[in-house]
Amino acid sequence: MRARDKAAVSALRGTLAALDNAEAVPVDEAVHRAAALEASPAGAGATEAVRRELSECDVVQIVRAEAAERLAAAAELSAPAHADRAGRLRAEAAVLLRFLDGESDAGTENDRS
């Protein structure tokens, strides 16, 4: 596997997790503290909550924040011993920014042939 692919996988996994977390609905702690065990919901899906729907603008902001976080972390790794890690973080940020710029489609056309 090429190093570029590892950076893409890492960046996309982290960003998908951030998007998943952003869709989560905050749990009302008061409801859970007051309920007795016998009053708890039971059955498949009884405790599931409808997740938030993110707008396209929300998704873009989260992806930009993930890229900015990686670039900031890379900038802090100034010691020569951390050059590899800083390079990986910059590569991950580049992958995310490429998706925002719409250049991700150009790379997938080559893989189809």
DSSP file (Angstrom, degrees, kcal/mol; ACC not computed):
  #  RESIDUE AA STRUCTURE BP1 BP2  ACC     N-H-->O    O-->H-N    N-H-->O    O-->H-N    TCO  KAPPA ALPHA  PHI   PSI    X-CA   Y-CA   Z-CA
    1    1 A M              0   0    0      0, 0.0     2,-0.1     0, 0.0     5,-0.0   0.000 360.0 360.0 360.0 135.2    0.0    0.0    0.0
    2    2 A R     >  -     0   0    0      1,-0.1     4,-1.5     4,-0.0     3,-0.5  -0.382 360.0-119.1 -73.1 153.3    1.4    3.4   -0.9
    3    3 A A  H  > S+     0   0    0      1,-0.2     4,-2.0     2,-0.2     5,-0.2   0.842 113.8  60.7 -61.0 -34.1    2.0    6.0    1.9
    4    4 A R  H  > S+     0   0    0      1,-0.2     4,-2.0     2,-0.2    -1,-0.2   0.887 103.0  50.6 -62.0 -38.8   -0.6    8.3    0.2
    5    5 A D  H  > S+     0   0    0     -3,-0.5     4,-2.7     2,-0.2    -1,-0.2   0.880 107.2  53.2 -68.1 -37.8   -3.3    5.7    0.7
    6    6 A K  H  X S+     0   0    0     -4,-1.5     4,-2.4     1,-0.2    -1,-0.2   0.900 109.1  49.7 -62.9 -40.3   -2.5    5.2    4.3
    7    7 A A  H  X S+     0   0    0     -4,-2.0     4,-2.6     2,-0.2    -1,-0.2   0.903 111.3  49.2 -64.7 -40.9   -2.8    9.0    4.9
    8    8 A A  H  X S+     0   0    0     -4,-2.0     4,-2.8     2,-0.2     5,-0.2   0.924 111.4  48.7 -65.0 -44.4   -6.1    9.0    3.1
    9    9 A V  H  X S+     0   0    0     -4,-2.7     4,-2.5     1,-0.2     5,-0.2   0.933 113.9  46.3 -61.6 -45.9   -7.5    6.1    5.1
   10   10 A S  H  X S+     0   0    0     -4,-2.4     4,-2.2     2,-0.2    -2,-0.2   0.922 114.7  46.8 -63.2 -45.2   -6.4    7.7    8.4
   11   11 A A  H  X S+     0   0    0     -4,-2.6     4,-2.2     1,-0.2    -2,-0.2   0.915 114.6  46.4 -64.2 -43.6   -7.8   11.1    7.5
   12   12 A L  H  X S+     0   0    0     -4,-2.8     4,-2.7    -5,-0.2     5,-0.2   0.891 111.3  51.2 -70.0 -38.7  -11.1    9.7    6.3
   13   13 A R  H  X S+     0   0    0     -4,-2.5     4,-2.0    -5,-0.2    -2,-0.2   0.942 113.0  45.6 -61.9 -46.7  -11.6    7.4    9.3
   14   14 A G  H  X S+     0   0    0     -4,-2.2     4,-1.9    -5,-0.2    -2,-0.2   0.891 114.6  47.7 -63.5 -40.2  -11.0   10.3   11.7
   15   15 A T  H  X S+     0   0    0     -4,-2.2     4,-2.4     2,-0.2    -1,-0.2   0.887 109.3  52.6 -70.9 -39.0  -13.2   12.6    9.8
   16   16 A L  H  X S+     0   0    0     -4,-2.7     4,-2.5     1,-0.2    -1,-0.2   0.889 109.3  50.8 -62.5 -37.8  -16.0   10.0    9.6
   17   17 A A  H  X S+     0   0    0     -4,-2.0     4,-2.5     2,-0.2    -2,-0.2   0.905 109.4  50.3 -64.8 -41.0  -15.8    9.6   13.3
   18   18 A A  H  X S+     0   0    0     -4,-1.9     4,-1.9     2,-0.2    -2,-0.2   0.900 111.9  47.7 -63.9 -40.3  -16.0   13.4   13.8
   19   19 A L  H  X S+     0   0    0     -4,-2.4     4,-1.4     2,-0.2    -2,-0.2   0.905 110.9  51.3 -66.0 -41.2  -19.1   13.5   11.5
   20   20 A D  H  X S+     0   0    0     -4,-2.5     4,-0.7     1,-0.2     3,-0.3   0.913 110.3  48.9 -61.7 -43.2  -20.6   10.6   13.4
   21   21 A N  H >< S+     0   0    0     -4,-2.5     3,-0.8     1,-0.2    -1,-0.2   0.869 107.6  55.0 -64.1 -36.7  -20.0   12.4   16.7
   22   22 A A  H 3< S+     0   0    0     -4,-1.9    -1,-0.2     1,-0.2    -2,-0.2   0.790 104.9  53.8 -68.1 -27.1  -21.6   15.6   15.4
   23   23 A E  H 3< S+     0   0    0     -4,-1.4    29,-2.9    -3,-0.3    -1,-0.2   0.652  85.9 108.7 -80.0 -15.2  -24.8   13.7   14.5
   24   24 A A    <<  -     0   0    0     -3,-0.8    27,-0.1    -4,-0.7    26,-0.1  -0.311  68.5-130.7 -66.1 144.3  -25.2   12.4   18.0
   25   25 A V        -     0   0    0     24,-0.1    -1,-0.1     1,-0.0    -2,-0.1  -0.819  27.7-109.5 -95.3 131.7  -28.0   13.8   20.1
   26   26 A P        -     0   0    0      0, 0.0     2,-0.4     0, 0.0    -1,-0.0  -0.336  32.7-123.8 -61.4 140.0  -27.0   15.0   23.6
   27   27 A V        -     0   0    0      1,-0.0     2,-0.9     2,-0.0     3,-0.1  -0.711  15.1-126.6 -88.0 132.9  -28.4   12.7   26.3
   28   28 A D    >>  -     0   0    0     -2,-0.4     4,-1.1     1,-0.2     3,-0.6  -0.700  20.5-163.0 -79.5 108.6  -30.6   14.4   28.9
   29   29 A E  H 3> S+     0   0    0     -2,-0.9     4,-2.0     1,-0.2     5,-0.2   0.816  82.1  63.9 -66.3 -31.6  -28.9   13.3   32.1
   30   30 A A  H 3> S+     0   0    0      1,-0.2     4,-1.7     2,-0.2    -1,-0.2   0.871 100.1  52.8 -62.2 -37.1  -31.9   14.1   34.3
   31   31 A V  H <> S+     0   0    0     -3,-0.6     4,-1.1     1,-0.2    -1,-0.2   0.907 111.2  45.8 -65.1 -41.8  -34.0   11.5   32.6
   32   32 A H  H  < S+     0   0    0     -4,-1.1    -2,-0.2     1,-0.2    -1,-0.2   0.826 111.8  50.8 -73.9 -31.9  -31.5    8.8   33.2
   33   33 A R  H  < S+     0   0    0     -4,-2.0    -1,-0.2     1,-0.2    -2,-0.2   0.877 111.8  46.6 -72.0 -36.9  -30.8    9.6   36.8
   34   34 A A  H  < S+     0   0    0     -4,-1.7     2,-0.3    -5,-0.2    -1,-0.2   0.739  92.4  93.8 -79.9 -22.9  -34.5    9.7   37.8
   35   35 A A     <  -     0   0    0     -4,-1.1     2,-0.1    -5,-0.2     5,-0.1  -0.519  67.9-139.4 -79.1 133.6  -35.5    6.5   36.1
   36   36 A A    >   -     0   0    0     -2,-0.3     3,-1.0     1,-0.1     4,-0.4  -0.457  27.8-107.0 -82.3 162.5  -35.5    3.3   38.1
   37   37 A L  G >  S+     0   0    0      1,-0.3     3,-1.4     2,-0.2    -1,-0.1   0.895 120.1  52.5 -58.8 -42.6  -34.3    0.1   36.6
   38   38 A E  G 3  S+     0   0    0      1,-0.3    -1,-0.3     0, 0.0    -3,-0.0   0.701 107.3  53.6 -70.0 -16.8  -37.8   -1.4   36.3
   39   39 A A  G <  S+     0   0    0     -3,-1.0    -1,-0.3     2,-0.1    -2,-0.2   0.424  84.6 115.2 -94.1   0.7  -38.9    1.8   34.5
   40   40 A S  S <  S-     0   0    0     -3,-1.4     2,-0.1    -4,-0.4     7,-0.0  -0.379  76.5-101.8 -69.7 147.4  -36.2    1.5   31.9
   41   41 A P        -     0   0    0      0, 0.0     2,-0.3     0, 0.0    -1,-0.1  -0.376  41.2-162.2 -66.7 148.9  -37.2    0.9   28.3
   42   42 A A        +     0   0    0      4,-0.1     2,-0.1    -3,-0.1     0, 0.0  -0.933  37.3  51.4-132.7 156.1  -36.8   -2.6   27.0
   43   43 A G  S >  S-     0   0    0     -2,-0.3     3,-1.7     2,-0.1     4,-0.3  -0.239  91.7 -38.8 106.3 165.2  -36.6   -4.3   23.6
   44   44 A A  T 3  S+     0   0    0      1,-0.3    -2,-0.1     2,-0.1     0, 0.0  -0.440 127.6   1.4 -65.1 124.7  -34.7   -3.9   20.4
   45   45 A G  T >  S+     0   0    0     -2,-0.3     3,-1.2     1,-0.1    -1,-0.3   0.505  88.8 128.2  79.8   4.5  -34.2   -0.2   19.6
   46   46 A A  T <  S+     0   0    0     -3,-1.7    -2,-0.1     1,-0.3    -4,-0.1   0.803  78.4  40.4 -65.2 -28.0  -36.0    1.1   22.8
   47   47 A T  T 3  S+     0   0    0     -4,-0.3    -1,-0.3    -6,-0.1     2,-0.2   0.342  89.0 118.1-102.6   6.7  -33.0    3.3   23.7
   48   48 A E    <   -     0   0    0     -3,-1.2     2,-0.4     3,-0.0    -4,-0.0  -0.478  46.9-158.8 -74.6 143.7  -32.3    4.5   20.2
   49   49 A A        -     0   0    0     -2,-0.2     2,-0.3   -24,-0.0   -24,-0.1  -0.918  27.2-102.1-120.6 149.5  -32.6    8.2   19.4
   50   50 A V        -     0   0    0     -2,-0.4     2,-0.1     1,-0.1     0, 0.0  -0.535  43.0-129.7 -68.6 131.2  -33.0    9.9   16.1
   51   51 A R        -     0   0    0     -2,-0.3   -27,-0.2     1,-0.1     2,-0.1  -0.469  22.8 -99.9 -83.4 155.0  -29.7   11.4   15.1
   52   52 A R        -     0   0    0    -29,-2.9     2,-0.6    -2,-0.1    -1,-0.1  -0.409  30.8-130.0 -68.1 146.9  -29.2   15.0   13.9
   53   53 A E        -     0   0    0     -2,-0.1     2,-0.3     0, 0.0    -1,-0.1  -0.903  20.8-142.9 -99.3 125.3  -29.0   15.6   10.2
   54   54 A L        -     0   0    0     -2,-0.6     2,-0.1     1,-0.1   -31,-0.0  -0.678  10.4-131.8 -88.3 138.8  -26.1   17.7    9.2
   55   55 A S     >  -     0   0    0     -2,-0.3     4,-2.3     1,-0.1     5,-0.2  -0.367  29.5-105.2 -78.2 167.3  -26.4   20.2    6.5
   56   56 A E  H  > S+     0   0    0      1,-0.2     4,-2.4     2,-0.2     5,-0.2   0.880 124.4  54.3 -60.6 -37.0  -23.8   20.4    3.7
   57   57 A C  H  > S+     0   0    0      2,-0.2     4,-2.4     1,-0.2    -1,-0.2   0.904 106.9  50.7 -63.9 -41.6  -22.4   23.5    5.4
   58   58 A D  H  > S+     0   0    0      2,-0.2     4,-2.3     1,-0.2    -2,-0.2   0.923 110.8  48.9 -60.7 -44.7  -22.0   21.6    8.7
   59   59 A V  H  X S+     0   0    0     -4,-2.3     4,-2.5     1,-0.2     5,-0.2   0.921 110.9  49.5 -62.5 -44.9  -20.2   18.8    7.0
   60   60 A V  H  X S+     0   0    0     -4,-2.4     4,-2.7     1,-0.2    -1,-0.2   0.908 110.8  50.8 -61.7 -41.9  -17.8   21.2    5.2
   61   61 A Q  H  X S+     0   0    0     -4,-2.4     4,-2.3     2,-0.2    -1,-0.2   0.901 111.2  47.9 -63.4 -40.5  -17.1   23.0    8.5
   62   62 A I  H  X S+     0   0    0     -4,-2.3     4,-2.3     2,-0.2    -2,-0.2   0.918 112.7  47.9 -66.6 -43.3  -16.3   19.8   10.2
   63   63 A V  H  X S+     0   0    0     -4,-2.5     4,-2.2     2,-0.2    -2,-0.2   0.915 112.7  48.9 -64.8 -42.3  -14.0   18.6    7.4
   64   64 A R  H  X S+     0   0    0     -4,-2.7     4,-2.8    -5,-0.2    -1,-0.2   0.905 110.8  51.0 -62.1 -40.9  -12.2   22.0    7.4
   65   65 A A  H  X S+     0   0    0     -4,-2.3     4,-2.4     2,-0.2    -2,-0.2   0.894 109.2  50.8 -64.2 -39.7  -11.8   21.8   11.2
   66   66 A E  H  X S+     0   0    0     -4,-2.3     4,-1.8     2,-0.2    -1,-0.2   0.915 112.6  46.2 -63.8 -42.7  -10.3   18.3   10.9
   67   67 A A  H  X S+     0   0    0     -4,-2.2     4,-2.3     2,-0.2    -2,-0.2   0.919 113.1  49.2 -65.5 -43.3   -7.9   19.5    8.3
   68   68 A A  H  X S+     0   0    0     -4,-2.8     4,-2.5     1,-0.2    -2,-0.2   0.881 108.7  53.9 -64.3 -37.7   -7.0   22.6   10.3
   69   69 A E  H  X S+     0   0    0     -4,-2.4     4,-2.2     2,-0.2    -1,-0.2   0.903 109.8  47.2 -62.8 -41.6   -6.5   20.4   13.4
   70   70 A R  H  X S+     0   0    0     -4,-1.8     4,-2.2     2,-0.2    -2,-0.2   0.898 112.5  49.1 -67.4 -40.6   -4.0   18.2   11.5
   71   71 A L  H  X S+     0   0    0     -4,-2.3     4,-2.0     2,-0.2    -2,-0.2   0.894 111.5  49.6 -66.3 -38.9   -2.1   21.2   10.1
   72   72 A A  H  X S+     0   0    0     -4,-2.5     4,-1.4     2,-0.2    -2,-0.2   0.908 111.4  48.7 -65.8 -41.8   -1.9   22.8   13.6
   73   73 A A  H  X S+     0   0    0     -4,-2.2     4,-0.9     1,-0.2    -2,-0.2   0.896 110.7  51.2 -64.5 -39.6   -0.6   19.6   15.1
   74   74 A A  H >< S+     0   0    0     -4,-2.2     3,-0.5     1,-0.2    -1,-0.2   0.878 106.8  54.1 -64.8 -37.5    2.0   19.2   12.3
   75   75 A A  H 3< S+     0   0    0     -4,-2.0    -1,-0.2     1,-0.2    -2,-0.2   0.830 105.6  53.6 -66.3 -31.4    3.2   22.8   12.9
   76   76 A E  H 3< S+     0   0    0     -4,-1.4     2,-1.7     1,-0.2     3,-0.3   0.721  90.7  79.7 -75.5 -20.8    3.7   22.0   16.6
   77   77 A L    <<  +     0   0    0     -4,-0.9    -1,-0.2    -3,-0.5     9,-0.1  -0.568  51.9 143.9 -87.5  76.4    5.9   19.0   15.7
   78   78 A S        +     0   0    0     -2,-1.7    -1,-0.2     3,-0.0     5,-0.1   0.650  34.0 102.8 -92.1 -15.6    9.1   21.0   15.0
   79   79 A A  S >  S-     0   0    0     -3,-0.3     3,-1.8     1,-0.1     4,-0.1  -0.422  77.5-126.1 -69.4 142.1   11.6   18.5   16.3
   80   80 A P  G >  S+     0   0    0      0, 0.0     3,-1.4     0, 0.0     4,-0.3   0.795 108.9  64.9 -58.2 -28.2   13.5   16.5   13.7
   81   81 A A  G 3  S+     0   0    0      1,-0.3     3,-0.3     2,-0.1     4,-0.2   0.734 103.6  47.4 -66.6 -20.8   12.4   13.3   15.5
   82   82 A H  G <> S+     0   0    0     -3,-1.8     4,-2.5     1,-0.2    -1,-0.3   0.228  77.1 107.8-104.3  12.8    8.8   14.1   14.6
   83   83 A A  H <> S+     0   0    0     -3,-1.4     4,-2.2     1,-0.2    -1,-0.2   0.877  78.7  51.2 -61.0 -39.6    9.3   14.9   11.0
   84   84 A D  H  > S+     0   0    0     -4,-0.3     4,-2.2    -3,-0.3    -1,-0.2   0.934 111.7  46.4 -63.3 -46.0    7.6   11.7    9.8
   85   85 A R  H  > S+     0   0    0      1,-0.2     4,-2.4     2,-0.2    -2,-0.2   0.910 112.2  50.6 -64.0 -42.2    4.5   12.3   12.0
   86   86 A A  H  X S+     0   0    0     -4,-2.5     4,-2.2     1,-0.2    -1,-0.2   0.899 110.0  50.9 -62.3 -40.3    4.3   15.9   10.8
   87   87 A G  H  X S+     0   0    0     -4,-2.2     4,-2.2    -5,-0.2    -1,-0.2   0.897 109.5  50.1 -63.8 -40.8    4.5   14.8    7.2
   88   88 A R  H  X S+     0   0    0     -4,-2.2     4,-2.4     2,-0.2    -2,-0.2   0.907 110.2  50.4 -64.0 -41.2    1.7   12.3    7.7
   89   89 A L  H  X S+     0   0    0     -4,-2.4     4,-2.3     1,-0.2    -2,-0.2   0.904 110.8  48.8 -64.3 -40.4   -0.5   14.9    9.3
   90   90 A R  H  X S+     0   0    0     -4,-2.2     4,-2.2     2,-0.2    -1,-0.2   0.890 111.0  50.8 -65.4 -38.5    0.1   17.3    6.4
   91   91 A A  H  X S+     0   0    0     -4,-2.2     4,-2.0     2,-0.2    -2,-0.2   0.900 109.9  49.7 -65.3 -40.7   -0.7   14.5    4.0
   92   92 A E  H  X S+     0   0    0     -4,-2.4     4,-2.1     2,-0.2    -2,-0.2   0.916 110.6  49.8 -63.8 -42.7   -3.9   13.8    5.8
   93   93 A A  H  X S+     0   0    0     -4,-2.3     4,-2.6     1,-0.2    -2,-0.2   0.895 108.6  53.2 -62.8 -39.4   -4.9   17.4    5.8
   94   94 A A  H  X S+     0   0    0     -4,-2.2     4,-2.1     1,-0.2    -1,-0.2   0.889 106.7  52.7 -63.2 -38.9   -4.2   17.6    2.0
   95   95 A V  H  X S+     0   0    0     -4,-2.0     4,-1.7     2,-0.2    -2,-0.2   0.940 111.6  45.5 -61.0 -47.1   -6.5   14.6    1.4
   96   96 A L  H  X S+     0   0    0     -4,-2.1     4,-1.7     1,-0.2    -2,-0.2   0.910 112.9  49.3 -65.1 -42.1   -9.3   16.3    3.3
   97   97 A L  H  X S+     0   0    0     -4,-2.6     4,-1.8     1,-0.2    -1,-0.2   0.843 106.6  57.1 -66.9 -32.1   -8.8   19.6    1.5
   98   98 A R  H  X>S+     0   0    0     -4,-2.1     5,-2.0     1,-0.2     6,-0.7   0.886 104.8  52.0 -64.9 -38.2   -8.8   17.8   -1.8
   99   99 A F  H ><5S+     0   0    0     -4,-1.7     3,-0.7     1,-0.2    -1,-0.2   0.900 109.4  49.4 -64.1 -39.2  -12.2   16.5   -1.1
  100  100 A L  H 3<5S+     0   0    0     -4,-1.7    -1,-0.2     1,-0.2    -2,-0.2   0.844 109.8  51.4 -68.2 -32.5  -13.5   19.9   -0.3
  101  101 A D  H 3<5S-     0   0    0     -4,-1.8    -1,-0.2    -5,-0.1    -2,-0.2   0.561 113.5-118.1 -81.5  -8.0  -12.0   21.3   -3.5
  102  102 A G  T X<5S+     0   0    0     -4,-0.7     3,-0.6    -3,-0.7     4,-0.2   0.616  80.2 122.0  83.5  12.0  -13.7   18.5   -5.6
  103  103 A E  T >>< +     0   0    0     -5,-2.0     4,-0.8     1,-0.2     3,-0.7   0.517  48.8  87.0 -84.4  -4.3  -10.5   17.0   -6.8
  104  104 A S  H 3> S+     0   0    0     -6,-0.7     4,-1.1     1,-0.2     3,-0.2   0.794  80.3  62.0 -67.3 -25.9  -11.2   13.6   -5.3
  105  105 A D  H <> S+     0   0    0     -3,-0.6     4,-1.2     1,-0.2    -1,-0.2   0.822  95.2  60.7 -69.1 -29.8  -13.1   12.6   -8.5
  106  106 A A  H <> S+     0   0    0     -3,-0.7     4,-0.8    -4,-0.2    -1,-0.2   0.872 104.1  49.3 -66.2 -36.1  -10.0   12.9  -10.6
  107  107 A G  H  X S+     0   0    0     -4,-0.8     4,-0.8    -3,-0.2    -1,-0.2   0.806 106.7  54.9 -73.5 -29.2   -8.2   10.3   -8.6
  108  108 A T  H  X S+     0   0    0     -4,-1.1     4,-0.8     1,-0.2    -1,-0.2   0.755  97.9  63.0 -78.1 -22.7  -11.0    7.7   -8.8
  109  109 A E  H  X S+     0   0    0     -4,-1.2     4,-0.6     1,-0.2     3,-0.4   0.880 101.8  51.2 -67.9 -36.2  -11.2    7.8  -12.6
  110  110 A N  H >< S+     0   0    0     -4,-0.8     3,-0.5     1,-0.2    -1,-0.2   0.829 106.3  55.1 -68.5 -31.3   -7.7    6.5  -12.8
  111  111 A D  H 3< S+     0   0    0     -4,-0.8    -1,-0.2     1,-0.2    -2,-0.2   0.706  99.5  62.0 -74.5 -20.6   -8.5    3.6  -10.5
  112  112 A R  H 3<        0   0    0     -4,-0.8    -1,-0.2    -3,-0.4    -2,-0.2   0.724 360.0 360.0 -79.4 -22.2  -11.5    2.5  -12.6
  113  113 A S    <<        0   0    0     -4,-0.6    -1,-0.2    -3,-0.5    -2,-0.1   0.499 360.0 360.0 -76.8 360.0   -9.4    1.6  -15.7
